[in-house]
Amino acid sequence: MGVQFEDGLWFQIVDGREGETPDVIIYEICSFEGRILPYSITIIDTPGYGNTRGIKHDDVVTDRMRELFETENGVHVLHAVGLVMKATDNRLSDRLMYIFDSVMSLFGNDMQKNVVALITHSNGRTPRNPLQAIEAANLRCAKNDNNQPVYFLFNNQQSEDRADEAEYCKAADRISEKGMREFTAFVENSSAQKLRVTTEVMNERIRLTACIQNLLERIRQTEQKQTEIKQIHEGLKTREEEMKGKEVTIHVDEPYVTTEPIKGGHKWLIFYQGAVTCPVCEENCHKDGCTKTWLPEFCEVMRGGRCTVCSRRCPASVHVKGKWIYVNKTRRVEKTIQQVKHDCEHKTKFENQKHLVENLEKEMQELLEGKFKLVDEAYQHVVRLEQIALKVDSASINVHLDLLIEKTKEKGDARKVQKLEELKRKVDEGTKAALRYKNASQV
């Protein structure tokens, strides 16, 4: 902005929101007559990942970024993504690896040439420790002619006492002035990247998480049904003699679906948190709470007018958003054999089947096919992320891979199992460190 060391004054950002929860903040620095910059600058400042506010706070930051990139009056292009690091960091901490992992998994792969390191507390020398951290994290970022990560050095000392340490302050100012000049040149020469791929990456991660959550619920539902069928089989076998000529009853743990309230509600006139559910399938499609819109049609799990999660892939228009979710439970009931037969035929629509056991097995097969369909859907989200994300083998994906590999093996799809296991093997030391930090922070 044209400020010189001799001026003794600097522009300073003053945050007057003391005591409030930090959020994503946008600063607009406008060009004006007589100053060095012929253009305005938009700075998107995100609260630090992995700090004392916890992992849940990081999810909020990511959600705010997605909203910013998607809204009509938001930010739709970026010239640079700056990772702020200290030159004085003397070790590769798990927290630093977690930050790298979080940022890498946030953006589309078309942002690689726009990711740079901003090194603070610098003495002007090559920042070897931060560069080692970038290399260890396998960070996909802008590279110079020597194939080294692009970085810029800073050492802000505006508030230091100049009377006793004038030379030190001047040296620090020269470092910052040079770093700012070089960084400004980088931004001027960078091609602005549209954020379409980045928003798609964010939404794909939401869809994958929703699919996994629904898959876990479907597995539980299938296990409950398996228990009921086993009880019916045992009841038929043990009471075979009694069934001749008279009505008999058996006790079973009958699965059923109910609803339970969750936290959520309106803020101003906007429904800012609630679960998107499907009344047709009686399933949760976005269980954790959609904050994007109060209309389920615009939830991230919807694509092409249909849901990507529920069993029947129902139209978005039949879904609802509210402060409740579906829950699978069981209850101990007494049933006659005729009731069991009627229930089975009614649910599975196999009226022409001759044997009750065959009907029950058909119903179980339908449940298994539905479960495997969801496994395939989750697999496709992983494949899509591999195609578009700056980092696919991130901590956020890694937590799902073991379950997907296990369920894909059950399905017997060797090709997909191999693909998922290859992705699991790609996990680098940076992602392992990120996982350690994430798991420790959630305890």
BELURTA-V385250 format. One record per backbone hydrogen bond with DSSP energy under -1.0 kcal/mol. CO is the residue of the C=O (numbers start at 1). NH is the residue of the N-H. If there is no record, write none. Layout:
BEGIN
((CO/NH) (CO/NH))
END
This chain:
BEGIN
((4/7) (17/20) (25/45) (27/43) (29/41) (32/35) (41/29) (43/27) (45/25) (51/54) (54/58) (55/59) (56/60) (57/61) (58/62) (59/63) (60/64) (61/65) (62/66) (63/67) (64/68) (65/69) (66/70) (67/71) (68/75) (71/74) (76/195) (78/193) (81/116) (83/118) (85/120) (86/89) (91/93) (93/97) (94/98) (95/99) (96/100) (97/101) (98/102) (99/103) (100/104) (101/105) (107/390) (108/111) (109/112) (111/114) (112/115) (114/81) (115/142) (116/83) (117/152) (118/85) (119/154) (120/87) (126/128) (127/131) (128/132) (129/133) (130/134) (131/135) (132/136) (133/137) (134/139) (135/138) (142/150) (144/147) (148/144) (150/117) (152/119) (154/122) (157/160) (165/169) (166/170) (167/171) (168/172) (169/173) (170/174) (171/175) (172/176) (173/177) (174/178) (175/179) (176/180) (177/181) (178/182) (179/183) (180/184) (181/185) (182/186) (183/187) (184/188) (185/189) (193/78) (195/199) (196/200) (197/201) (198/202) (199/203) (200/204) (201/205) (202/206) (203/207) (204/208) (205/209) (206/210) (207/211) (208/212) (209/213) (210/214) (211/215) (212/216) (213/217) (214/218) (215/219) (216/220) (217/221) (218/222) (219/223) (220/224) (221/225) (222/226) (223/227) (224/228) (225/229) (226/230) (227/231) (228/232) (229/233) (230/234) (231/235) (232/236) (233/237) (234/238) (235/239) (239/243) (241/244) (248/337) (250/335) (252/254) (252/333) (254/331) (256/329) (258/327) (260/325) (265/272) (265/273) (267/270) (270/267) (270/272) (273/265) (274/290) (275/322) (276/285) (276/286) (277/320) (278/282) (278/283) (283/278) (286/276) (295/298) (296/299) (299/302) (301/308) (303/306) (305/316) (306/303) (310/313) (314/307) (315/318) (316/319) (320/277) (322/275) (323/262) (325/260) (327/258) (329/256) (331/254) (333/252) (335/250) (336/340) (337/341) (338/342) (339/343) (340/344) (341/345) (342/346) (343/347) (344/348) (345/349) (350/353) (355/359) (356/360) (357/361) (358/362) (359/363) (360/364) (361/365) (362/366) (363/367) (364/368) (365/369) (366/370) (367/371) (368/372) (369/373) (370/374) (371/375) (372/376) (373/377) (374/378) (375/379) (376/380) (377/381) (378/382) (379/383) (380/384) (381/385) (382/386) (383/387) (384/388) (385/389) (388/109) (392/394) (394/398) (395/399) (397/400) (400/404) (401/405) (402/406) (403/407) (404/408) (405/409) (406/410) (407/411) (408/412) (408/413) (412/414) (413/417) (414/418) (415/419) (416/420) (417/421) (418/422) (419/423) (420/424) (421/425) (422/426) (424/427) (428/432) (429/433) (430/434) (431/435) (432/436) (433/437) (434/438) (435/439) (436/440) (437/441) (438/442))
END
